[in-house]
Amino acid sequence: MDFNDSHDEREFRAELRSWLALNAVVDRKATTDDERRNQMNEWHQLLYSGGWMGLSWPIEFGGRGLPLPYEAILNDEVGRIGAPAIPGVGFLGRAVLDFGTDEQRRRFIPSLLSGETRWCQGFSEPDAGSDLANMRTRAIRVDHHYQVDGQKIWTSGARWADKCLLLARTDPEQDRHRGISCLVVDMRAEGVDVRPIVQISGDRDFAEVYFDGVMVPSSDRIGEENRGWQLAMRTLSYERGLADTGVISRFLRVLHHLEKAQANGELRTDMDFDTRLARIRATVEVLRVHSLRSLSRRMNEGADSPLGSVDKLFLSQTEQSLHRLALDAIGARALYGDGGEGDWLFDYLFSRAATIYGGSSQIQKNILAERALGLPVVSARL
């Protein structure tokens, strides 16, 4: 495998670096959730106007029709300079691109890509987080509509969203991995109630969302009725993709800050710290190479491989180890924001969720055991 850029990729990367140097806003601080969200919306629209959103999406729906590695280059360069992450619309848009009708693609994709409409993901429930198939939200067919009743939780950006990509059970009599459908729900519809969740970091981006008799046109169902499980798994595989998040370059940036502070004598370190720093640097490099291998696999085999769970496990463990090391090195100064570059305390607190969001580490191990290794399913009873 050749990890180097091709001629066209090198030219693309150079063009992107020039654009970012003139347009990217780096390390702009926001003090409230609304400010952060407004900044992200501005960044989204700036990227779109520059032609950097939906690089691998079809041209007819607003993308550029480029191969997948170009998305990885974009995320890598954005993370390298410390600019805000690329808006997370890719995995939601893929659900519509891969499973929607042409009419739905024309109706939903351009405004999602441009940031004109904001979407959230309604998958997890209080009793169906990592065990997604245990969902209880119902969507009952009523003439040409579905009546939706139920609750979702940990819904990122629900407070600001215009649409929700919702999973609901449309046939409770079928097997738990069947009888599930995907609907696009108007978040301004009557019966939708959004309640923010305050996290340990103080962030209020997550929310509980209640649906009480919400009517959704049947024309807003994505994919076949009762066959939404494959759509859900495809969506999650894109959400967990290493190369799609720019996470490697952001990890390398954190390491650079730590090494710079260490060289300047700004950190209280010892032999144990040096050993941990060397170990995490090696781990991040292995993660970088692994992400390229995963991208190659997706290009050749598609996005439905259970091996994506390896990516999620590896990413979660690395993120937590890195931010724990950073917090230990900076010490009490992180509590009052005097740790140099970066919000070290916030990053550490947020990293604690890495082994939960996007499918917990326990669930990823089950997926690998059952679908990759072919081990028998064992039901545990307490």
C-alpha positions in Angstrom: 0.0 0.0 0.0 1.3 3.5 -1.0 0.6 6.0 1.8 1.9 8.9 -0.2 -0.3 11.4 -2.1 -0.7 10.9 -5.8 0.1 13.9 -8.1 -3.6 15.0 -8.1 -3.8 14.6 -4.4 -0.7 16.7 -3.8 -2.2 19.5 -5.9 -5.5 19.2 -4.1 -3.7 19.4 -0.7 -1.7 22.4 -1.8 -4.8 24.2 -3.0 -6.6 23.4 0.2 -3.7 24.6 2.4 -3.7 27.9 0.5 -7.4 28.4 1.0 -7.2 27.5 4.7 -4.4 29.9 5.3 -6.6 32.7 4.0 -10.0 31.6 5.4 -9.7 29.3 8.4 -10.4 30.8 11.8 -8.2 29.0 14.4 -8.6 28.8 18.1 -11.5 31.2 18.2 -13.0 30.9 21.7 -16.7 30.7 22.4 -18.2 31.0 25.9 -21.7 29.6 25.3 -23.2 26.7 23.5 -25.1 29.1 21.2 -21.9 30.9 20.3 -20.2 27.6 19.5 -23.1 26.5 17.4 -23.2 29.8 15.5 -19.5 29.6 14.9 -19.9 26.1 13.5 -22.7 27.2 11.2 -20.5 30.1 9.9 -17.6 27.6 9.3 -20.0 25.2 7.5 -21.2 27.9 5.1 -17.7 29.1 4.5 -16.5 25.6 3.7 -19.5 25.1 1.4 -18.9 28.4 -0.5 -15.3 27.4 -1.0 -16.3 24.1 -2.5 -15.0 21.9 0.3 -18.2 20.2 1.5 -19.3 16.9 0.1 -16.1 16.2 -1.8 -17.0 12.6 -2.5 -20.7 13.2 -3.0 -22.3 13.1 -6.4 -22.0 16.3 -8.4 -25.8 16.3 -9.2 -26.6 16.7 -5.5 -24.0 19.4 -4.8 -20.8 17.4 -4.2 -17.6 17.2 -6.3 -17.6 13.5 -7.1 -14.0 13.0 -5.9 -12.7 9.7 -4.5 -12.8 9.1 -0.8 -9.2 9.9 0.0 -9.9 13.6 -0.7 -12.3 13.7 2.2 -9.5 12.2 4.4 -7.1 14.9 3.1 -9.6 17.6 4.0 -10.0 16.4 7.5 -6.3 15.9 7.9 -5.4 19.5 6.9 -8.2 21.0 8.9 -7.1 19.1 12.0 -3.5 19.9 11.4 -3.9 23.7 11.7 -6.4 23.5 14.6 -9.4 24.8 12.7 -12.9 23.6 13.7 -13.8 20.1 12.6 -15.6 19.5 9.4 -19.4 19.7 10.2 -20.7 16.2 10.8 -23.2 15.9 8.0 -21.4 13.2 6.1 -22.7 10.1 7.9 -26.3 11.5 7.9 -26.1 12.4 4.2 -24.8 9.0 3.3 -28.1 7.5 4.6 -30.1 9.6 2.2 -27.6 9.1 -0.7 -27.4 5.3 -0.2 -31.0 4.5 0.6 -33.1 7.4 -0.4 -35.0 8.0 -3.7 -33.8 10.4 -6.3 -36.6 12.8 -5.3 -35.5 12.6 -1.6 -31.9 13.2 -2.6 -32.8 16.3 -4.6 -35.0 17.5 -1.7 -32.8 16.9 1.3 -29.1 16.7 0.2 -28.3 20.2 -1.2 -29.6 22.1 1.9 -28.0 19.6 4.2 -24.7 20.0 2.4 -24.9 23.8 2.3 -25.9 24.1 6.0 -29.2 25.8 5.1 -30.9 23.0 7.1 -29.4 21.4 10.2 -29.9 17.8 11.0 -29.6 15.6 14.1 -29.5 11.9 14.6 -32.4 10.2 16.5 -31.0 6.7 17.2 -30.2 6.2 20.9 -32.9 5.7 23.6 -32.8 5.4 27.4 -33.0 1.6 27.1 -31.5 1.3 23.6 -28.2 3.2 23.5 -25.5 0.7 22.6 -28.2 -2.0 22.2 -29.8 -0.1 19.4 -32.2 -2.9 18.4 -34.0 -2.6 21.7 -35.6 0.7 20.6 -39.2 1.4 21.7 -40.1 4.5 19.8 -43.0 3.6 17.6 -44.1 4.8 14.2 -47.6 3.6 13.4 -49.0 4.0 9.8 -52.0 6.3 9.6 -53.1 6.7 6.0 -50.2 8.5 4.2 -48.4 9.4 7.5 -46.6 7.7 10.4 -47.6 8.7 13.9 -44.4 8.8 16.0 -44.4 8.3 19.8 -41.4 7.7 22.0 -38.1 9.2 23.3 -34.6 9.6 22.0 -31.6 10.6 24.2 -28.0 11.9 23.7 -29.2 13.6 20.5 -26.4 16.0 19.5 -27.4 19.4 18.3 -31.2 18.7 18.7 -31.7 22.2 20.1 -30.7 23.8 16.8 -31.8 21.1 14.3 -34.4 21.5 11.6 -34.6 17.8 10.7 -34.0 14.5 12.6 -32.9 11.2 11.0 -35.1 9.0 13.2 -35.2 5.3 13.7 -38.5 3.9 14.9 -40.2 0.5 15.2 -42.9 0.2 12.6 -43.7 -3.5 13.2 -43.2 -4.7 16.8 -44.1 -8.3 15.8 -41.0 -8.8 13.7 -37.5 -9.8 14.8 -35.8 -7.0 16.8 -33.4 -6.3 13.9 -36.4 -6.0 11.6 -39.5 -4.0 11.9 -37.4 -0.8 12.1 -37.8 2.1 9.7 -36.0 5.4 9.1 -37.9 8.7 9.0 -36.9 12.3 8.4 -38.8 14.2 11.1 -39.4 18.0 11.1 -38.1 19.2 14.5 -40.6 22.0 14.4 -43.6 19.7 14.1 -46.3 19.6 16.7 -45.5 17.1 19.4 -41.7 17.4 19.3 -40.2 18.4 22.7 -36.4 19.0 23.0 -34.9 19.1 26.5 -31.1 19.9 26.8 -28.8 17.7 28.9 -26.1 19.4 30.9 -22.8 17.4 30.8 -20.0 17.3 33.3 -18.1 19.7 31.0 -20.9 22.2 31.2 -21.8 21.7 27.6 -25.5 21.5 26.6 -25.1 20.1 23.1 -26.9 16.8 23.9 -30.6 16.6 24.4 -33.5 14.3 25.2 -36.2 14.5 22.5 -39.8 13.4 23.1 -42.2 12.6 20.3 -45.9 12.7 21.2 -48.2 11.9 18.3 -45.8 13.5 15.8 -47.1 13.1 12.2 -44.5 12.3 9.5 -45.4 12.0 5.8 -44.7 8.5 4.5 -42.8 10.2 1.7 -40.2 11.1 4.3 -39.3 7.5 5.0 -35.8 6.7 3.9 -35.5 3.2 2.5 -37.9 0.3 2.7 -40.4 0.0 5.5 -39.2 -2.4 8.3 -35.7 -2.6 6.7 -34.0 0.2 8.5 -31.4 -1.8 10.3 -29.0 -1.9 7.3 -29.3 1.9 7.0 -28.5 2.3 10.7 -25.4 0.1 10.5 -24.2 1.9 7.3 -24.7 5.3 9.0 -22.8 4.2 12.1 -20.0 2.8 10.0 -19.4 6.3 8.5 -19.8 8.0 11.9 -17.0 5.8 13.3 -14.7 6.3 10.4 -11.2 7.4 11.4 -10.3 9.2 8.2 -13.6 11.1 8.2 -13.1 12.9 11.4 -9.6 14.5 11.2 -8.9 13.0 14.6 -5.4 11.8 13.8 -4.2 15.3 12.9 -5.8 16.7 16.0 -4.1 14.1 18.2 -0.8 15.0 16.6 -1.4 18.7 17.3 -2.0 17.9 21.0 1.2 15.9 21.1 3.1 18.8 19.5 1.8 21.2 22.1 2.9 18.8 24.9 6.4 18.3 23.4 6.8 22.0 22.9 5.8 22.8 26.5 8.1 20.0 27.8 11.0 21.4 25.8 10.3 24.9 27.2 10.2 23.6 30.8 6.6 24.4 31.2 5.5 21.0 32.4 6.4 19.1 35.6 7.6 15.8 34.1 9.5 12.8 35.1 10.7 9.5 33.6 7.2 8.1 33.8 5.8 11.0 31.8 8.5 10.6 29.2 7.7 6.9 28.8 3.9 7.6 28.5 4.5 10.4 26.0 6.7 8.1 23.8 4.1 5.3 24.1 1.2 7.6 23.1 3.2 9.1 20.2 3.8 5.5 18.9 0.2 4.7 19.4 -1.0 7.7 17.4 1.3 6.8 14.6 0.0 3.3 14.5 -3.6 4.7 14.5 -2.7 7.0 11.6 -1.5 4.1 9.5 -4.4 2.0 10.5 -6.8 4.7 9.4 -5.3 4.7 5.9 -5.7 0.9 5.8 -9.3 1.3 6.9 -9.9 3.9 4.2 -8.4 1.5 1.6 -10.7 -1.3 2.8 -13.8 0.9 2.6 -12.9 1.9 -1.0 -12.5 -1.7 -2.0 -15.1 -3.5 0.1 -17.7 -0.8 1.0 -18.7 0.6 4.3 -20.5 -2.3 5.9 -17.5 -4.3 7.3 -17.6 -5.1 11.0 -13.9 -4.2 11.1 -15.0 -0.6 11.6 -15.4 -1.6 15.2 -11.6 -2.0 15.5 -11.4 1.7 14.4 -13.8 2.8 17.1 -12.1 0.8 19.9 -8.6 2.0 18.9 -9.8 5.6 18.6 -11.6 5.6 22.0 -8.6 4.2 23.9 -6.1 6.5 22.2 -8.2 9.6 22.8 -8.6 8.9 26.5 -5.0 8.0 27.1 -3.8 11.1 25.3 -6.0 13.6 27.1 -5.3 11.9 30.5 -1.6 12.4 29.8 -2.1 16.0 28.9 -4.2 16.7 32.1 -1.6 15.0 34.3 1.2 17.0 32.7 -0.5 20.4 33.0 -1.9 19.7 36.5 -4.0 22.2 38.4 -3.5 25.0 35.9 -6.0 23.2 33.6 -8.7 24.0 36.2 -8.4 27.7 35.6 -7.5 27.7 31.9 -3.8 28.4 32.3 -2.4 25.4 30.5 -1.2 27.2 27.3 -2.9 26.3 24.0 -6.1 24.3 24.2 -8.9 23.8 26.6 -7.3 20.8 28.4 -9.9 20.2 31.0 -12.8 20.3 28.6 -11.0 18.0 26.2 -10.2 15.5 29.0 -13.8 15.5 30.3 -15.2 15.1 26.8 -12.8 12.2 26.1 -14.4 10.2 28.9 -17.4 9.7 26.6 -15.3 8.3 23.8 -15.9 4.7 24.9 -19.6 5.3 24.9 -20.7 7.5 22.0 -21.1 6.0 18.6 -21.5 2.6 20.2 -19.8 1.6 23.4 -16.6 -0.3 23.5 -18.4 -3.3 24.9 -20.7 -3.4 22.0 -17.8 -3.0 19.5 -16.2 -6.0 21.1 -19.4 -8.0 20.7 -19.7 -7.0 17.0 -16.1 -8.1 16.4 -16.6 -11.4 18.3 -19.9 -12.3 16.5 -19.5 -10.8 13.0 -15.7 -10.8 12.4 -14.6 -13.8 14.4 -17.8 -15.9 14.1 -18.0 -16.7 17.8 -21.3 -17.9 19.2 -23.7 -15.4 20.7 -24.1 -15.9 24.4 -27.0 -14.4 26.3 -26.1 -13.4 29.8 -28.8 -13.6 32.5 -28.4 -12.0 35.9 
